[in-house]
Structures are given as C-alpha cells and as structure tokens.
Amino acid sequence: MGNHEGINPMLTIGDVARLLNVHINTVRRWSNQGILKTYRIGSRGDRRFEREDIASFLLQQRSKMAEAGVERKPLSSS
C-alpha cells in the first residue's frame, strides 16, 4: 500500500450538512448556487467537498456577521 499522508478525504453532502447544522437540501442548493465549492465525482455526479473550502465558507460567514453587527451567543450548558 502507498503512503496516504498527503491525501485529505473529501466530505460528503451529509458530512457538510452536519458540520453546518443545516439540511442536506440546503447544502445542495448552496452548491447549485455556487455558494459552496463542490466537486462532482463518479457517473452519478455525487457531490464532494474539501474541508478547506468549508472552513473558508465559515470564516466568510463569521466576517459577514461581524460586519453586520450580529453577535454570536454562546450555547448555554444546562
């Protein structure tokens, strides 16, 4: 077997939906609109996402929220 240290596994649409806490259809829509960078693989054209692209998306959203003056509230621990 070869060395796989340099290979970053790509995320599925379900993985991204869980990370962003949104429905998978929202991820599909954002992908179709070009909001999230998507790679299509296989004969079915399944979507895959790179972790770096999702991290970049989250940073952009955080920046937009800060510019709009929206504060993030910490989750309460009950």
C-alpha positions in Angstrom: 0.0 0.0 0.0 1.1 3.6 -0.7 1.6 6.5 1.6 -1.7 8.3 2.2 -0.4 11.1 4.5 -0.9 13.8 1.8 -4.5 12.7 1.0 -7.3 14.6 2.6 -10.6 12.7 2.4 -13.4 14.8 0.9 -16.6 15.4 2.7 -20.0 14.0 1.6 -23.1 16.2 1.5 -24.2 14.6 4.7 -20.9 15.4 6.4 -21.2 19.1 5.4 -24.9 19.3 6.5 -23.9 18.0 9.9 -20.9 20.4 10.2 -23.0 23.4 9.2 -26.1 22.3 11.1 -28.3 22.6 8.0 -30.5 20.2 6.0 -28.8 18.4 3.1 -31.1 20.1 0.7 -29.7 23.4 1.9 -26.2 22.2 1.1 -27.4 21.1 -2.4 -29.0 24.5 -3.0 -25.8 26.3 -1.9 -23.8 24.0 -4.1 -26.0 24.7 -7.1 -25.8 28.5 -6.4 -22.0 28.4 -6.2 -22.0 29.4 -2.5 -20.2 26.2 -1.6 -17.4 24.9 -3.8 -18.3 21.4 -5.0 -16.5 18.6 -6.8 -18.7 16.2 -8.7 -17.4 12.6 -8.8 -18.5 9.3 -10.4 -21.0 8.6 -13.1 -23.9 9.8 -10.8 -22.2 13.1 -10.2 -22.1 12.8 -6.4 -21.0 16.0 -4.6 -17.8 16.1 -2.5 -16.4 19.0 -0.6 -13.0 19.8 0.7 -12.6 20.7 4.4 -10.6 23.8 3.5 -13.5 25.1 1.3 -16.0 24.6 4.2 -13.6 26.3 6.7 -13.3 29.2 4.3 -17.1 29.4 3.9 -17.5 29.5 7.7 -14.9 32.3 8.0 -16.6 34.3 5.4 -20.0 33.9 7.2 -18.4 34.9 10.5 -16.9 38.0 8.9 -20.2 39.0 7.3 -21.9 38.6 10.7 -19.3 40.8 12.4 -19.7 43.5 9.7 -23.5 43.4 10.2 -23.0 43.8 14.0 -24.5 40.4 14.8 -23.2 38.8 18.0 -22.8 35.1 18.4 -24.4 33.9 21.6 -22.6 31.1 23.4 -24.5 27.9 23.9 -25.8 27.6 27.4 -24.8 24.5 29.3 -27.9 23.1 31.1 
